[in-house]
């Protein structure tokens, strides 16, 4: 069985279609930079090497993806790295992985888009398209910019060189999971203000 469990065969367009089926209403066929916030799918995946082709989806993505393409990225020490003040920053994390189960504790944000990428090994992230009517297991925390849900998710395994983008308010994700028994991963998270 292939470890990479894709949500649908044509990644971005299919995910965008899934967002439309989930009722998010923000998906349009051809995004323009001026309408970036209204045209983003709720989540999408890609390769870091090809990330420049996604820069037009949001005014801040060019800086975010430029940081992600740094040649020294894998050697950065854990911590916060400023990119654009409160509008955007990166975090290098040494994350503990837990087994992917039937139900995951998923998170969704309000103000910030998450861009996540493993740097030194695989990381499975549970992915879920929320609907506007769903109730959180843990109510939205304004200060920490998240709400938590206990939901079944679809597993997607990211390898070094891959990234995932999770867009509020319906792009729920359960990071730091493992399908193969791995217990840790060094990863990048970039927070981008919507």
LUMGUMAR-689656 format. One record per residue: residue in one letter; x, y, z of N, C-alpha, C, CB in turn. Coordinates in steps of 0.1 Angstrom, whole numbers, plus 5000, padded with zeros to 4 digits. Glycine has a CB too. Layout:
N
AXYZXYZXYZXYZ...
END
This chain:
194
X500849885000500050005000500950125000499050005012X500650224992501350344991501150425004500950434979X502350475010502250545022501550685020503650575028X501750745009501150875006499750845002501850944994X498850895011497450875009496851005004496650825022X496751024991496251154986494751164989496551164971X494251284992492851304993492051274980492551444998X492551324969491951304956493151304946490951414953X492951254934494051234925494551364920493651144914X493851464917494351594912494351684923493551644900X495451694930495651764943494851894944497051784946X495352004938494852134941493452154936495752234935X493152114924491852134918490852044926491752104903X491151924929490251834936490051884950490851694937X491051934957490851994970489952114970492152024977X490152194960489352314958487952264956489852394946X487652164948486352114946485752054959486352004935X486551994967486151944980485652054989487251854987X486452164988486052284996484652334992487052394995X484452334979483152384974482052284979483152394959X482252154978481352054983481052074998481751914980X482052115005481852135020481152265023483252135027X480852345013480052465015480852585019479152435025X482152585016482952705020482652825012484452665020X482352804999481952914991483053004987480852984997X484252974990485353074987486153034974486353084998X485852914969486552864958486052914944486552714958X486952974936486653014923487652954913486653174922X487352944901488152874891489552934889487452854878X489653074887490853134884491153244893490853184869X492053224903492353334913493153444907493053274925X492853564911493653674908494253734921492853784900X495453794920496053844932495253934940497453904928X494454024933493654124940492454054947493054214930X492153934944491053864951491553744958489953814941X492753744962493453624968492653564980494853654972X492253644989491553595001490253514997491253695011X489553564987488253504983488453384975487453604976X489653364969489853254959490653134965490453304947X491253144976492053034981491152914984492753084994X491652794980490952674985491252665000491452544977X490452575007490652565021491952495025489452495028X492452415016493852355018494352305005493852245029X495652305003496252254992497652204995496252354980X498252124986499552074989500452094976499551914991X501752094978502652114967504052074971502652254963X504952094962506352074964507052204966507051994951X507952214976508652334978509352384966509752314990X509952294958510652334946509752404936511352214939X508452374936507552434927506652544933506652324921X506952584945506152674953505952814947506652694967X506752854938506652994932505352994924507753014922X504852884919503552894911502352914920503452764903X502452914933501352944942501453084948501352844953X502453154944502653294950501453384948503953354946X500853374936499753464933498453444941499453464919X498353334948497153304956496953394968497153164960X497953464972497853554984498953654983497853474998X498653784987499753884986500953854994499154014990X500853775005502053745013502753615010501653745028X502153535001502753404998504153414992501853324989X504453514984505853524978506853524989505953654969X506753604999507753605010507753475018507453725020X506553415020506453295027507253185020504953255029X506953165007507553064999509053084997506853044986X509453214996510853244995511653195007511053404993X511053215019511653165031511753015031510753215044X510652955026510652805026511652755016509252765021X512052825006513052784996514452815001512752844983X514652865012516052895017516952775016516052945031X518152785011518952665010519452605024520252695002X519352695034519752655048518652615056520552765054X517452595051516252575058516352455068515052545049X516852335063516852215071517852235083517252105062X518852325081519852335092519452445102521152375086X518352515100517952615110517652555123516752695105X517952625134517652575148516252605151518652635158X515652525160514252545164514152685170513852445175X513052755167512752885172511852965162514052965174X511653085165510853175157511753265148509953265165X511353275135512153355125511153465120512753265114X511553585121510653695116510753705101511153825123X509653725095509553755081508953885078508753635074X507753915084507054045083506254075095506154035070X506954085106506354125119505154035122505854265119X504054095127502854015130502053965118501854105139X502454005106501753955094502253825090502054055083X503553785094504053655090505353625097504253655074X505453505102506653455108506753305106506753495123X507953255107508253115106508653055119509253085095X508352925121508752855133509352725129507552835143X510552695134511152565132510852495145512752575129X510352375144509952295155510552155155508452285156X510852105167511151965169509851905175512451935178X509051845166507751795171507651655174506751835160X506951615184506651485188505551435179506351465203X505651315173504551255165503851155173505151185153X502551145171501651045178500950965167500551115187X500550845170499950755160498650825154499650625165X498450805141497250845135496150745139497450855119X495050795144493950705149492650735141493750725163X491650675146490350685140489750825141489350585147X490050895153489551025155490751115159488451035166X490851235153492051315156491551445163492751355143X492451505171492251635176492651735165492951665190X491751795158492051885147491952025152491151855135X492752115145492752255148492352335136494152305153X491752455138491452545128491752685133489952535123X492252775124492652905128491653005123494052935123X491753135128490853235124491553345116490153295136X492753395122493453505116494653465107494053595127X495153345109496453305102496253175094497553285112X496753185082496953065073498152985078497053105058X498052855079499252775082499852715069498852665092X501152735068501952655058502852565066502752755048X502752435064503552335071504352245062502652255081X505552215066506452125058507352055068507252215048X507451915066508451845074509851865068508151695074X510851865076512251895071513151775071512852005079X512851675080513851565081513251425081514651585093X511951415078511351285078509851305075511551215091X509151195074507751205070506851255082507151065066X505851325079504851365089503451345083505051515094X502551275090501251265085500351365092500651115088X499551435084498651535089497251485085498951675083X496351485095494951465092494251585087494151415105X493551565076492951685069491451665068493551695054X490751785071489351785072488751915067488851755086X487751905058487052025054485852045063486652025039X485952145072484852175081483652245073485352265093X482552245079481452315074481052425084480152225072X480352535080480052645090479352605102479352745082X478552495102477752455113478452365123476552375108X479652325121480352235130480652305143481552175124X480552235154480852285168482152235172479752245178X482952325178484252285183484152205196485152405184X485152115198485252045211485852145221486251925210X486752235217487352345225487052475217488852325227X486252565224485852685217487052765212485052765226X486752855203487852935197488553025207487253025186X489853015207490653095217491253205208491853005223X490853325210491253445203492753465204490553575207X493253455216494653485219495553385212494953485234X495153255211496053155205495553125191495953025213X494553195186494053185172493753035168495053245163X492952965176492552835172491352785179493652735174X490652695173489552615179489952465177488152645174X489552375185489852235184488652155182490652185196X488752055173487651965170488151815172487151985156X487251725176487551585176486851525164487151515189X487551495153486851445141487651335134486651565132X487051255126487651165117488351255106486751055111X489551225102490251305092490751205081491351385098X491151265070491851185060493351205062491451225045X494051095061495551095063496251145051496050965068X497151235052498051275041499451275046497551415035X500351195041501751195046502551285037502251045045X503151385044504151475037505551425039503951625043X506351435029507751405030508551525029508151305018X509851525033510651645031510651685016512151615035X510451815014510251875001508751904998510751774991X507851845006506451875004505951985014505551745007X504852055010504252145020502752135019504752285017X502052175029500652185029500252325034499952075038X499152385028498552515032497152485037498652615020X496852545049495652525056495052665059495752445069X493852685052493252825052492052825061492952865038X492052925070490852945079489652995071491153045090X488452975076488152905088487752765087487052975095X487852705075487352565073488452465070486452565061X489752505069490852415066491352355079491952485059X490652255085491052195097492152095094489852115104X493052075104494251985102494651935116495352065095X495151815116495651745128497151715125494851615131X498051805128499451785125500151685135500251915126X501351655131502251575140501751435143502351645153X501351365132500851225133501851135125499451215128X501751005128502650915122501850785118503850875131X502150735106501550615101502550495103501050625087X503850535104504850425103505650405116505850455092X505150465127505850445140506850555143506450315141X507150645134508150755137507650835149508350845125X508550885157508150955170508451095170508850885181X509251145160509551295160509851335145510751315169X509751465144510051525131510451675133508851515121X511451715126511751865125510951915114513351885123X510252025117509252085107509252235107507952035110X508752285096508552425094507052455095509252475081X506752565102505352615102505552765099504552595115X504852815089504852955086503353005088505252995071X503253115097501953175100501853295091501853215115X500753295083500553405073499153475076500553355058X499153605080497953665083497053665070498153815088X495753625072494853625061494753765055493453575065
END
